Amino acid sequence: KIDWTVFSAMSLVPADSAEAAKLVAGATAWQASASANNTLLDKWHNLFHAYDIQESGTISCGDFVKLEIRNGFEQGDLKRILRAFPTLKADSISKGRLDFMDFCKARLDSFEGATRVVPCVQQLLQVADRDLITTMAERFRMGPFYSWEVRKELKEVFSCWKSTSEAALSPSDWLMASKVVETECDAYLSEKWTGEQAFHSADANKDGLVQLEEFVSFSLSVFEVVFGRRTQDALQVLKKVCSREKRPLSFTVKLPVFLPHPPYTFQTPSFARHADCSFWHADDLELPSSITQLPDLLALLRLKLKLVGMSFSAFWQTSGPEKSLDLLSSENCSKILLSLFDAMAKATGPATLQYAIYVKNIRPKPVRLHEVHHQELQVNCLCPQILPMAMRWCLDWESHLVGYGRGPLRLPYNFTMGIGDALVLQLPTEESGISWKVFMTEDGVLGKPCLEQVQVVKGKKRKQVIQSIAAEMAVEGEAKPKPPKAAKPAKQRPQSGAVRAARMAFDRRLVLVAQKEGLCKFFIEMSWEHQEDVLCQGTLNLPASEASVGRLGPLQVSVERNSPKLPELQKAKGMAWWIGTRWSPKPVKAKGRPRSAR
């Protein structure tokens, strides 16, 4: 049931209603009074807005034809269906839309018969009442996109979600609304309607806010895909998300957010630099006191900085007497935010501490790639799955991420291996303090990664395995890397060969064995972001200028039945190294200090 008084009150009188009044008066002046003409004009106003589905003040010719055809079938009037298409000639603007004057002419011409009988006012009033009811009923049956009730309910939902006096939804409002929709609706509708990508799609003018018109238009497009013509289901969902209790009152804290200047080049912690000019003030984040968890804060930063679909590292900087720099994590984020809100709520004088958020290590989120945690890696001295005559295809992380004084080498995006061959990735030593993660497709083309730890002993032709990763590492989870060790003294006492061999660093390798034919995508992520708060002590209270997270890949491996026979690998003894343009029997040699990012 529709409240026609509310529908008439929300309708705006078109600008050319005076001309329409003259048209109606000229057609019915000899048989009706001025009050009857005004009543007819009011009813046509309501009917005009019933046809105006998009609520733009003009009627789309396509919407007009749809409603005329449906009303003709509903009323059994085939002549009305045939008259719908010639009525489009009433478009005076010739832009595919009808204004109110064109609509009134179409209403009068619809009564024109073979004898050109002048329509009766009472007949026009009865037809207007009938068409208003059938038009609104047809709009309800056509689906949520056409339903006036759904549009009205969406405006109420917008008012319920909006927390400020501005006629727009802020990123924090959208984030809180997504929690409500996620609780009341299924995950598919929540992601389509109020997800992070949905905010970016709804913000048509890209001003960082979602206005009422943008919200209604985007919501209707989502409902049309999700619900089809099930208007009643869409209304039930809107009443659920709108009937919840109001959010508790909260205050906001404005925090500056800084982003790094390009290029975003990875560098090892030994050669990382700290400079104030490496970051720029991107925006001010209005952080509400209702956000106290790390996932909510990162989602708010993604919406504010337009980093939808990206991963990044967020650092919390505290300036003043107690200056510090902390990497925000699930362990310390709640404590930091709660202490901030408590300090702001109790502040009575000027603040002695200043806070800021630094965002860096921006990279795309992995799509259809799953992380292989360290506890899932097989513990072996040497991988037993490699066949005796198989080939080892080796990649060195340092030459491809940092470079040996000449810049990073280009990776082979797509290369071919044979079943039983192994892809060997040289990993950082444990003393470097660099951790690593593996992301790959779970299709069984490449087996689970095996971690080898090998030590090179001088004077021997072969490398001897003297230690493997302890089994308890696979049980306890990811091992936290140790910080870099200090440089050794220049002069030391001579030591025996056994002692020198025991002090040598272990060579860590990640081995992936080809098990069946097919394609496999993966990448390795190197990170030392957990050391930034320690490395910045004694210098500027800032993160490093270079990126502390780098990716080796993504790589696509094509596994075939037999290993490829390359002419440049005729002298290779079961091992080939990628040197930037081709495979070589020997690896790239280091040439001096690795080049800095700048």
N, C-alpha and C positions, 0 to 999 in steps of 0.2 A: 504494500500500500504506500502510495506516494503522497507526501504533503505538498499539495499544489501551491499553498501560500508561501512555503519556504522556497519552492522552485521558482515562483514568480519574483520573490524578493531578491534572490541571488542573481536574477537575470538583469542584464544591463539594457536599457532602452537604446536601440540603434540611433545613430545620428540622423538618419534620413527618415525618422518616424513621422515628421511633419508632412513630408511629401506623400508618404503612404496614407496619412489621414485624408489628404486632399483626394487621393485616388479612390479611397473607399467612399468618401462623401460624394464624389462625382458619379460613382456607379450606383449608389443606393439612396441618393438624396430625395428622390421623388416618392420613396416608399418607407423610409425610416427616419427617426429623429436623430439628433446629434448624439444623445446618450447611447442609443443603440449602436451607432457607428463606433463610438469610443469603446463600448464593450466588445464589439467584434475585433477592434484593433488590439485590445489587451489580450484576447484569446489568441490572436495571430502572433502576438509577441511571445507568448508561452510556447506556441507550436513552433515558431522559428527557432527558439532556443532548444527545443526538443530535437529538431533536425540538426542543430549545430553540435555535433558530437565532440569536436575538438575544442569547443568553448572559445573560439577565436573571434566571434562577432560576425563571421561569414560562414556560409555553408559550402562545404566541398561538393562539387558536382557528383563525384563518385559516391559520397555518403547519401546525397539526395536521391540518386537513382536506386541505390540499395534499399532505402527505406520505402520509396514509392513502390517498388516491385513487391516487397514483403507485405506492405499494407494492402496492395491489390490482391495478392493471393489470400490474405487473411480475410478480407471483406468480399472475396469472390467477384471483384471488379476487374475484368480483363482489359477494359478500355483504359483504366487508370495505368495499367502496366504499359500499354502502348503509348500513352501520352507522356510517360516519364522521360523518354529520350528527346522528343521535340521540345520539352520544357527547358532543356539546356540552352536553347537559343535565347532565353531570357537573360543570360549572363551579359550584362552591359559592360563589364570590365574586360571580358575576354581573357581571363586568367584562370579559368577553371573553378571559380567560386561565385556564389550568389549572395548578394546583400539583401537587406530586408525589403527594399523596393522591388527587386527582382522576384523575391519570394511572394510578395503580395500579388504581383502580376500573374505569377504562375497559379496562385489560388483562384483568382478570378477567371483565368483562361481555362482552368480545369472544368468549369461548369458550362463552357461553351459547347453547344450541340449543333446539330445540323440546321436548326432554325434560329440559332444565335439568341436563345432566350436569356434575358437578363436574370442573374441569380437573385433569389429571395434572401433577405437578411436573416430571417429565422432559419432558413436552410443552411446558410453559411455558418451560423452559430452552432447548429447541431452537428454539422460535419466537422467543425473545428474541435468540439468536445470529443467526438468519436475518434478523430485522428490523433488527438493528444494522448488518449488512453492506449490506443493500439500502437502508436509509435514508441511510447515508453516501454510497453510490453515486448515489442520486437527488439528493442535495444537490449533488454535484459536477456532475451533468448539468444542474441547474437554473440554473447560472450563478455568477459570482463572489460575488454578494450572499449566496447560500445556502451556499457552499462553506466547510467547516471548514478546509481546507488554506489557502485564501486568507486567512482570518482569522488563522490561526497565523503565516503569512508576514508579514502586516501588522504584527503585534506585534514580529517580529524586525526589520523595517525601522524601526519606531519606535525601538527600542533602538539601532539603528545610527546613526540621524540625531541622536539626543539627545546633546548634548555636556556637559550638567551633571548633577548628581545628582538634580535635580528630575524628577518624573514628568510632564514637559510639554516641548513644543517651543517655544523662544523665537523671536522674529522673526529673529535671526541664524541659528539652526538651520534655519529654514524657507528662508532665502535661500541657504544653502549646499546644502541639499537640492535646491532648484530648479535649481542648476547641474548637479548629478549627473543629475537626471531629463532636463534639456535635452540633456545629452551622450548619454545612453543611449537616449532615446525620441524620438518625433517632436514637433514643435512644438505640435500640437493637444493631445496628452495632457499635455505639460508645462504648458501654460497652464491647462488644466482642473484639473489635480491639484495643482500646486505654484506656480501664479501668485500675484500679489499679491491679486487678488480671491478666489482660493481660500483664502488664509489668513483673510481676513475671514469667509468663509462657514463655514470649519471651526471657527472660534472661536465656538461656540454661546452660551456664557455671557458673551462679550465682556469677558474679563479680560486680554486681551493675550497669552494663552498657549493652546496647543492640547494638551489632555490626551489620554491614550491612547484613551478612549472616543470623544471627539470625532474623533480622527484616523481610527480604524477606521470609524466610521459615515460620515464624509464620503468616505473613500477608496472604500468599497463603493458609495456612491451614484454616484461618478464612474465606477467600473469597470462598473457596470450599464449606463450610457449608452454608454461607449466600446466595451466588449467584448461586450455582450449576454450570450449564453450560452457564450462561448468562454473557459471557465475556464482551460484550459491556457495560452492566450496571456497571461492576467493573471498566472499563476504565473511564467511566464518573465520578464515585466517586473519583477516583484518580486525575483526572484533576481538580475537584472542590477543593480538599484539597491542591493541589499543586499550583493552580493559584492565591491564596490569596497573598496580599501584605506582604512583609517581616516585621517581628516583629521589633519594635523600639529598638534601641541599649540600652542596660542596663549593669550595672556593678553588680558584685556579692560581697557578704560579707560572709566571712567564720566564722561560729559560732560553738563552741564545743557543742556537745549533750551528756548528761549524762543519764544513766539508773540506776535503783536501783538494788542492789544485792538481790537475793532470800533469804528467802521466802517472798512472797508478802502477808503478813498477815494483816487483817484489825484490827485496834485499835481505840478506842475512843479518842477524842481530849484531854481528861484529862490525859491520860497516854502515849500519843505519844511522841517520842524522836526525837532529831535532832543530827545527827552525819555526819561528812564529809566523813567517810569511808563507808557510806551506799550507795554511788553512784560511778559508774565507767564511765570513758570516753569511750563512745561507738563509736563515729565517729565525723567527722567534716562536717557540713552542709554548702554547697555553696548556699546561699540564693540570688536569683536574685532580682533586684530592681523592677521587674514587678509584684512580688507577694506582695500584700498588704491586702489580706483578710484572715480571719481565716480558712475557708474551704480549700483554696489553700495551706496554710502553713501546716495544718494537713495532707493533701494528700501527700505533699512533704515529710513530716516526715515518713509517712507510707511506701512510696516507698524507702526512704533512709535506714530506719531501718528494712525493710522487715517485717512490721507489717500489711500486707494486711488483711483486714477483722477484724481488731481489733479497739477498742475504747481505748482512754487514755486521761490523763490530761497533759497539757503542761504548764510549769511555766517558766516565763521570769525573769532571774536573772540579775541584774545590780550591778556590783562591782565597788568600788571606793569611792569617797567622798559621792556620793548620792546613797548608796546601797539600793536596794529594791528587793522584790520578788512579782511578779504579776501572777495571774492565767490568762492565755490568754483566752479571751472570745470575742464574737462578738462585744462587746461595746468598748473594749480597744485595740484590736489587730491592727486595722488599724492605730490608733494613735501612738502606740509603733513602728511599722515598718516604718511609714513615718518619724518619728523623728530620727530613726536609719539611714535611707538612707540620710536624710538631713545632719546629723552630719558627716557621712562618706564622702559625696560629698564636704563639706566645710572644712574638716580637712586639715590643713597645717602642723601641728606638730605632735608629739607623742600623741596618744589617752590617755586621763585620765580615761575613763570609759571602762570597759570590760563587755561583754555580754555573756550569755550562756543560753541554753535551757535545762530544766530538764523534763524528761518524766517519768511518773509513773501512777499507777492505770491502768495497761494494762489488758484489758478484751475483750472477743469476742463480736462482735456486735450481737444484737438480730436478729435472723432469724425467719421470720414468726410470730413474736410477736410484738404487737403494744403497744405503751405507752398509758396508761390511765392517762390523765392529771388531776390535782387536781380539776379543775373546772368542770370536768365530774362526780366527786364523789357525791353521794347522801348525803344530810345533814340530819342526824337523831340523836335523843337522844339515842334510842335503836332501832336496826334494826327491823322493823315490819314484814319483810318477813320470819323470822324464826318461824317455827311451835312451838306450846307450848311443845310438847313432843320430839322435835328435839334435836340432839346432836351438841355440840360445840367442834370442834377439834382445839386445841390451840397450837400455836408455839410462842416461846419467841425469839425475835431477838438477844438479848444479849447473851443468852446461846448458840446459834447456830453460831454466828459470832465471839464473843470474848471468851466466856466461863467464868465460875465462878471459876477461880483458877485452872482449870483442863483441859483447852483447849476447843475449840468449839465442840459441840455435832454433831454427824452425822444426817443429815436430811433424812426424809423418801421420797425417790425420787418418789415412786408410792404407793399411798394408796387409799382406797375406802371410799366413803361417800354415804349417802342416799339422795334422793330428799327431800329438806326441811332442811337438815343439813347445818351447817355453818362452814367455815374455818376461824378461828380468828387468826390474826397475831398481836402480841404485838409490838407496835411501840415505838421509842424513845420519850421522853418527849420534849416539845417545848423548855425547858430551856437547853437541851443538845446541841442544835445547829445543830442537824443532820437532814438533809432533806431526803426525800424518794420519789421514783417513782415506779410505777407499770407497768409491761410489761406482757401482757397476750394475748392469742388467742381470736379472736372475733367470737366465735362459739355459744355463748349463753348457754353453759353448766353451767358456773358460772355467776351469775349476776354481775352487776356493783358494785364495792367495796363501802361499806358504812363505814363512819368514825364515830366511837363512842369515846366520851371523858367522862371518868368515874372517879369519885373521891371516894376513900375509907375513910370512917369515922369510927374511932375506937369506939368500944362499940356497934356497930350495926352488925347484922348478915348478912345483905344484903348490896350491894353496891348501893349508891344513885347517880343518875345522876343529877348534879347541874348545869352543863353548857354544851352546845353543840357548835360545830364549827359555827361561825357566817356565815350568808348567803352571806354576801358581799365577803367572801373569795372565794366562787365559781364563783363570777362575776369578781373579780379583777385578778384571776389567782393564780399561785403558791405563797404561802406566804414564804418570806425569813426567815429562822430560826434565832433566836436571839443567840448571843454569850453566852457561859457559864457564869453563875453568880458567883460572888465571894463567898467564904465560909462564913457561918454565924458566928457571934461571939459565943464564948463558953458559956458565961453567958447572959441570957436574963430574962426579967421580966416574971413572970407567966402570962399566958393569959387564957382567958375563952375558953370553948369548942368550941363556935361558931367561935371565931377568929382563933383557931388552925385548925379547919376544912376548913376555907377559905384560909389558907396558904398552904394547902397540894397540892402537885403536881397532875396534872390530868393524869389519865391512858388512853393513846390513843390506840385504837384498830382499825384494819382494818378487816372488816367482808365481806366475800364472800359467798353468799348463793347458794347452788346447786339447779338449776331450772329444768334441764332435764337430761336424761341419755346420757352418752358420756364421752369423754376425754377432758381435758383442761390442758394446760401447761402455767405456769407463773413463774415470779420471782419478788422479791422486791429488789430494789437497794437503799442502804443507802449511804449517802455522806455528808462529811463535808469539801470538798476540797476548798470551798469558804472561810474557816477560816484560811487556812494555812499561808497566808501572814500576818495575825494578830498574830498568835501563834509564828511565827519565830522571831518577834521583840524582841530585847534584847538578842537573842541567835545567833547561826550561821544563816547566810542569805541563808538557805537551806530549802527545803520542809521536811516534817516529814519522818523518816526512814520507818515507817509502811505505809501501804496503807490507804488512806483516803476515798476510795470507796469500798464497799463490797456488795455482792449479797447474798440474802437469797433465795436459789434455784439454778437451776431451779427445779420446782416441777411439777409432773404430777398427776392429780387428776382424778380418775375413779368414776363416779357417777352412782349408780345403783338405782333400784326402792326403796329398803328398806335399812335402815342403818345396817351395819354389827354388829353382836352380838359377842363381844370379851369377853372371860371369865375374863380377868383382869379388865374389866370395869363394873363388876356387882354392885360395890358399888359407881360407879360414878353417880353423880346427875346432869346429863345433860351436863357435861364438862369433857374433857379428854385432857391431856398434853403429848406431845412427849418428852421423856427423853433420847433419843439417840438410844435406841434399841427397845422400845415398847411404847405403850400408857399407861398412868398412870392417876389415878384420881387426883393426886397432882402434882404440878409443881416442877421443880428442884430448890432447895434452894441455895442461894448465899453463897459461902464460901470464904470470904476474898476478897482481891484485885484481879481483873482479870489479868491473866497471860499476860505478854508482848509478843510481837512477837519474841523476842530473849531471 
